[in-house]
């Protein structure tokens, strides 16, 4: 089994870790391992799960959002035009 050593943990964080471990009747080591396992399994699931969008889908969604914004429908003036207008005064 591998060993992980973490240095320079803030006192407040370590105290909170102690409290949570004690509340679950676990050692700090066992509780830290449980946190790491839970976090890493959640991350792995989200990376390999159905919720992951492809780059193409993300870009299509961004494009759709841009098209649906009022600025792209001529409802809001372009700031460049406003700046030029003020300079010409």
WOTAHU-V212291 format. One record per pair of residues at least 4 apart in sequence whose ideal C-beta (glycine too) atoms are under 6 Angstrom apart, sorted by the first residue. I is the first residue (numbers start at 1). J is the second residue. If there is no record, write none. Layout:
{{I/J} {I/J}}
This chain:
{{9/13} {9/14} {17/28} {21/26} {21/28} {21/31} {26/30} {26/31} {36/40} {45/49} {53/57} {53/58} {67/72} {70/75} {70/76} {71/76} {77/81} {77/82}}
